Amino acid sequence: MAQNNLGDCYRFGEGVDKNETKAFDWYLKSAIAGCVQGQCNLGDCYRLGKGINKDETKAFEFYLKSAVAGCAEGQSNLGDCYQYGKGIDKDEVKAFEWYLKSAVAGCAQGQCNLGDCYAKAIGTDKNETKAFDWYLKSAIAGCVQGQCNLGYCYTNSIGTYKNGTKAFEWCLKSAAAGCVQGQCNLGHCYAKAIGTDKNEMKAFELYLKAAEGENKMAQNNLGDCYRLGKGIDKNEIKAFEWYLKAAEGENEMAQNNLGDCYRLGIGINKDETKAFEFYLKSAVAGYAQGQCNLGCCYQCGIGTDKDEVKAFEWYLKSAVAGYAQGQHNVGYCYQYGKGINKDETKAFEWYLKAAESGNKMM
């Protein structure tokens, strides 16, 4: 164990100058000697390329040794390997199984990861109540991502009742501990007055901090701030730049917003072809507003050939996902026979859904 602890000292610069190569060397000695924590830490070195060339296969091998020997952290990390296909073929069922072992053994990160599995149906059936329960355990144990996720549950009533005060408190804990997603979510609390007074300047500051930490949702939200002048002077060029960063990181909301920028000439020259391309990316990723906007492109021939059948298909996807404008547009298609056979009864049904969802175009 002393060899592993010495590795920690070199890895984190505790009592000695930071030296990742020496950290790796001591973790290797510890792992060879059978220390399960040393095996786990050696896996980290190989996974992240710390003190040695990155090698995901070797990372998997050492996580496996550690996990089989009962190291809860190693079990959680092994679950990551299976979930994302790192050093081994992707297998979400095995990911769930290893996260479960880790969580039951008390690993806070494993508990958080298990919560993700239940929240997103990764290797198991979706169960928001269980997701909440495991996020709560993780958060209480000090996992910053668990705290962030718990705050999100309270914000959106996932597995529990909506509670703005608790949402704010858990987002604050997570953000203060340096979690960039927690900072983004705390910014959202200030922007929307969730559990605290509305403060757009604080929201902007938190989005900026998280965005600089490469959080894609925060980058998108920062784009919104610049686009709308929320907490900062309006600047459409900066809005476009932040949307672009987030969109390049596969954030589907930012891809939709970037489509708006190209379609309307916000911070960039108008380009309907690029607008269509980014709406398509957003729509394929499952973002309902992007699906609706893609439908508009097909309906009106924006950046692509006019195609009312495809327009209807994308409006329908958006509508089924609960987007009010998409529901209204499906109603319009049925009312006038655009891309689908005319059906006034269905038109009424979709207009009603849209109205109940808050669409005011009725």
C-alpha positions in Angstrom: 0.0 0.0 0.0 2.9 2.3 0.7 4.0 2.0 -3.0 0.5 3.1 -4.1 0.5 6.0 -1.6 3.8 7.1 -2.9 2.4 7.1 -6.4 -0.4 9.3 -5.2 2.1 11.8 -3.8 3.9 12.0 -7.1 0.6 12.1 -9.0 -0.9 15.0 -7.1 2.2 16.8 -5.9 1.6 16.1 -2.3 4.8 16.7 -0.2 6.9 16.4 -3.4 7.1 17.9 -6.8 4.4 16.5 -9.1 5.9 13.8 -11.4 3.6 11.6 -13.4 6.3 9.3 -14.6 7.4 8.5 -11.0 3.7 8.1 -10.1 3.3 5.6 -12.8 6.4 3.7 -11.7 5.2 3.4 -8.1 1.7 2.4 -9.2 3.3 -0.3 -11.3 5.3 -1.7 -8.4 2.2 -1.6 -6.2 0.0 -3.3 -8.9 2.6 -6.1 -9.5 2.7 -6.6 -5.7 -1.1 -7.2 -5.8 -2.4 -4.0 -4.3 -5.9 -3.5 -5.8 -5.9 0.3 -5.5 -2.5 0.4 -7.2 -4.0 -1.7 -10.0 -6.9 0.7 -10.3 -4.6 3.7 -10.3 -2.3 2.1 -12.9 -5.4 1.7 -15.0 -6.0 5.4 -14.7 -2.5 6.1 -15.9 -3.0 4.0 -19.0 -6.5 5.4 -19.7 -5.4 9.0 -19.4 -1.9 8.8 -20.7 -0.4 10.0 -17.4 3.3 9.1 -17.0 3.0 6.5 -19.9 1.6 6.4 -23.4 -2.2 6.1 -23.4 -3.3 2.5 -23.8 -7.0 1.7 -23.2 -6.5 -2.1 -23.5 -4.0 -2.1 -20.7 -6.2 0.3 -18.7 -9.0 -2.2 -19.1 -6.8 -5.1 -18.0 -5.7 -3.4 -14.8 -9.2 -2.2 -14.0 -10.4 -5.8 -14.4 -7.7 -7.1 -12.0 -8.7 -4.5 -9.5 -12.4 -5.0 -9.9 -12.3 -8.8 -9.6 -10.2 -8.4 -6.5 -13.0 -6.3 -5.0 -11.8 -2.7 -5.4 -15.0 -0.6 -5.7 -13.4 2.2 -7.6 -11.9 -0.3 -10.0 -15.4 -1.8 -10.5 -16.8 1.6 -11.4 -13.9 2.3 -13.8 -14.4 -1.1 -15.4 -18.1 -0.2 -15.9 -16.9 2.9 -17.7 -14.8 0.7 -20.1 -17.8 -1.5 -20.9 -20.2 1.5 -21.2 -18.1 3.4 -23.7 -16.1 0.6 -25.3 -12.7 1.6 -23.9 -10.2 -1.2 -24.3 -13.0 -3.7 -24.8 -16.1 -4.1 -26.9 -19.0 -2.0 -25.7 -21.4 -3.9 -23.4 -24.0 -1.9 -21.5 -25.3 -4.9 -19.6 -21.8 -5.6 -18.2 -21.4 -1.9 -17.5 -24.5 -1.9 -15.4 -23.4 -5.1 -13.6 -20.1 -3.6 -12.6 -21.6 -0.2 -11.6 -24.0 -2.1 -9.4 -21.2 -4.0 -7.7 -19.3 -0.7 -7.2 -22.4 1.1 -5.9 -23.3 -1.6 -3.4 -19.7 -1.6 -2.2 -20.1 2.1 -1.4 -18.2 3.8 -4.2 -19.8 7.3 -4.7 -18.8 7.5 -8.4 -20.2 4.0 -8.9 -23.4 5.1 -7.3 -23.6 8.1 -9.6 -22.9 5.9 -12.6 -25.6 3.4 -11.5 -28.0 6.4 -11.3 -27.2 7.2 -14.9 -28.0 3.7 -15.9 -31.4 3.9 -14.4 -32.0 7.4 -15.7 -31.1 6.6 -19.2 -31.8 2.8 -19.5 -28.2 1.8 -19.9 -28.0 -1.9 -19.5 -31.2 -2.0 -17.5 -34.8 -0.8 -17.7 -35.4 2.9 -17.1 -36.4 3.7 -13.5 -36.3 7.3 -12.5 -37.0 6.6 -8.8 -34.0 4.3 -8.6 -31.9 6.9 -10.5 -32.8 9.5 -7.9 -32.1 7.1 -5.0 -28.6 6.4 -6.3 -27.8 10.0 -7.1 -28.9 10.9 -3.5 -26.5 8.3 -2.1 -23.7 9.5 -4.3 -24.3 13.1 -3.5 -24.4 12.6 0.2 -21.1 10.6 -0.1 -19.5 13.7 -1.7 -19.5 12.9 -5.5 -19.7 16.2 -7.3 -21.3 14.7 -10.4 -23.9 12.9 -8.1 -24.6 16.3 -6.5 -25.1 17.9 -9.9 -27.4 15.1 -11.1 -29.4 15.2 -7.9 -29.9 18.9 -8.4 -31.1 18.2 -11.9 -33.6 15.7 -10.5 -35.0 18.2 -8.2 -35.2 20.8 -11.0 -37.0 18.5 -13.4 -38.9 16.3 -11.0 -37.0 13.1 -12.0 -37.8 10.4 -9.6 -38.9 12.9 -7.0 -41.0 16.0 -6.5 -39.8 19.3 -8.1 -38.1 21.3 -5.4 -36.3 24.5 -6.5 -34.7 25.1 -3.1 -33.1 21.7 -3.0 -32.2 21.9 -6.7 -30.3 25.1 -6.0 -28.6 23.8 -2.9 -27.2 20.7 -4.6 -26.2 22.6 -7.8 -24.4 25.0 -5.5 -22.5 22.2 -3.7 -21.5 20.7 -7.0 -20.4 24.0 -8.6 -18.4 25.0 -5.6 -16.5 21.7 -5.8 -15.5 22.5 -9.4 -18.0 20.4 -11.4 -18.4 22.2 -14.7 -21.9 20.7 -15.3 -22.8 21.8 -11.8 -21.7 25.3 -12.6 -23.8 25.2 -15.8 -26.8 24.0 -13.8 -26.3 26.6 -11.1 -26.3 29.2 -13.8 -29.6 27.9 -15.0 -31.0 28.3 -11.5 -30.0 31.9 -11.5 -31.3 32.4 -15.0 -34.7 30.9 -14.3 -35.0 31.9 -10.6 -35.0 28.2 -9.5 -34.6 28.2 -5.7 -33.0 31.6 -5.7 -33.6 35.1 -6.9 -33.2 35.7 -10.7 -29.7 37.1 -11.4 -28.8 37.1 -15.1 -25.3 38.4 -14.4 -24.5 35.5 -12.1 -26.0 33.1 -14.6 -23.6 34.5 -17.3 -20.6 34.3 -15.0 -21.3 30.6 -14.2 -22.0 29.7 -17.8 -18.7 31.4 -18.7 -16.8 29.4 -16.1 -18.3 26.2 -17.2 -17.9 27.0 -20.9 -14.2 27.7 -20.4 -14.1 24.2 -18.7 -15.4 22.8 -22.1 -18.9 22.1 -20.9 -20.9 22.0 -24.2 -24.3 23.0 -22.7 -22.7 25.9 -20.9 -21.2 27.0 -24.2 -24.6 26.9 -25.8 -26.2 28.8 -22.9 -23.4 31.4 -23.1 -24.3 31.8 -26.7 -27.9 32.5 -25.7 -26.7 35.2 -23.2 -24.7 37.0 -25.9 -27.5 36.5 -28.5 -30.2 38.0 -26.2 -28.1 40.3 -24.0 -28.8 38.4 -20.8 -26.3 39.3 -18.1 -23.9 40.8 -20.7 -24.1 43.2 -23.6 -25.7 41.7 -26.7 -23.0 40.5 -29.1 -24.2 38.3 -32.0 -20.7 37.5 -33.2 -19.8 36.1 -29.8 -23.1 34.3 -29.7 -22.3 32.6 -33.0 -18.7 31.7 -31.8 -20.0 30.0 -28.6 -22.8 28.2 -30.5 -20.1 26.9 -32.9 -17.9 25.6 -30.1 -20.8 23.8 -28.6 -22.1 22.5 -31.9 -18.7 21.1 -32.8 -18.9 19.2 -29.5 -22.1 17.5 -30.8 -24.5 19.5 -28.6 -27.8 19.2 -30.4 -29.3 22.4 -28.9 -26.3 24.4 -30.2 -26.6 22.8 -33.6 -30.2 24.0 -33.8 -29.1 27.5 -32.6 -26.3 27.6 -35.1 -28.9 26.7 -37.8 -30.8 29.8 -36.7 -27.7 31.9 -37.0 -27.0 30.8 -40.5 -30.7 31.0 -41.6 -31.2 34.5 -40.1 -27.7 35.9 -40.4 -27.0 36.2 -36.7 -23.3 36.9 -36.1 -22.4 35.4 -39.5 -23.3 35.8 -43.1 -26.7 34.3 -44.0 -26.2 30.8 -45.5 -29.3 28.6 -45.9 -27.4 25.5 -47.0 -25.4 25.5 -43.7 -28.6 26.3 -41.8 -30.1 23.2 -43.2 -27.0 21.1 -42.4 -27.0 22.1 -38.8 -30.8 21.7 -38.4 -30.3 18.2 -39.8 -27.6 17.4 -37.3 -29.8 18.6 -34.4 -32.8 16.7 -35.7 -31.0 13.4 -36.2 -29.6 13.8 -32.6 -33.2 13.9 -31.4 -33.7 17.5 -30.5 -37.4 18.3 -31.0 -36.9 22.0 -32.0 -34.3 21.1 -34.5 -36.7 18.5 -36.0 -39.4 21.1 -36.3 -36.9 23.6 -37.9 -35.8 20.9 -40.3 -39.4 20.3 -41.2 -39.7 24.0 -42.0 -36.6 23.8 -44.3 -38.3 21.0 -46.3 -41.6 22.7 -46.3 -40.2 26.0 -47.6 -37.2 24.8 -49.5 -34.7 26.5 -47.2 -31.2 25.1 -48.0 -32.6 22.1 -49.7 -35.3 21.0 -52.2 -38.9 21.5 -51.1 -40.4 18.2 -49.9 -43.7 18.3 -48.1 -43.6 14.6 -47.2 -40.3 15.0 -45.4 -41.5 18.2 -43.8 -44.5 16.3 -42.4 -42.3 13.4 -41.2 -40.0 15.8 -39.2 -42.9 17.8 -37.9 -44.4 14.5 -36.6 -41.2 13.5 -34.9 -41.0 16.9 -33.2 -44.7 16.7 -32.2 -44.5 13.2 -30.7 -41.5 14.5 -28.7 -43.9 17.1 -27.2 -42.7 20.3 -29.0 -45.7 22.6 -29.3 -44.7 24.3 -32.6 -44.2 20.9 -34.1 -47.6 19.8 -32.9 -49.1 22.9 -34.5 -47.4 22.3 -37.7 -48.6 18.7 -37.8 -52.1 20.0 -37.4 -51.6 22.4 -40.3 -50.3 19.6 -42.5 -53.5 17.5 -41.7 -55.8 20.5 -42.2 -54.5 21.4 -45.6 -53.1 18.0 -46.8 -49.5 19.0 -46.8 -47.3 15.9 -47.1 -50.1 13.7 -45.8 -53.7 13.1 -46.7 -56.1 15.8 -45.5 -57.7 14.8 -42.2 -59.5 17.5 -40.3 -60.2 15.4 -37.2 -56.4 14.7 -36.8 -55.8 18.4 -37.5 -58.0 19.3 -34.6 -56.4 16.7 -32.3 -52.9 18.1 -33.0 -54.0 21.7 -32.7 -55.5 20.8 -29.3 -52.2 19.2 -28.2 -50.3 22.3 -29.3 -52.7 24.6 -27.5 -52.4 22.5 -24.3 -48.6 22.6 -24.7 -48.7 26.4 -24.8 -48.7 27.2 -28.5 -50.6 30.4 -29.1 -51.0 30.2 -32.9 -54.5 28.5 -32.6 
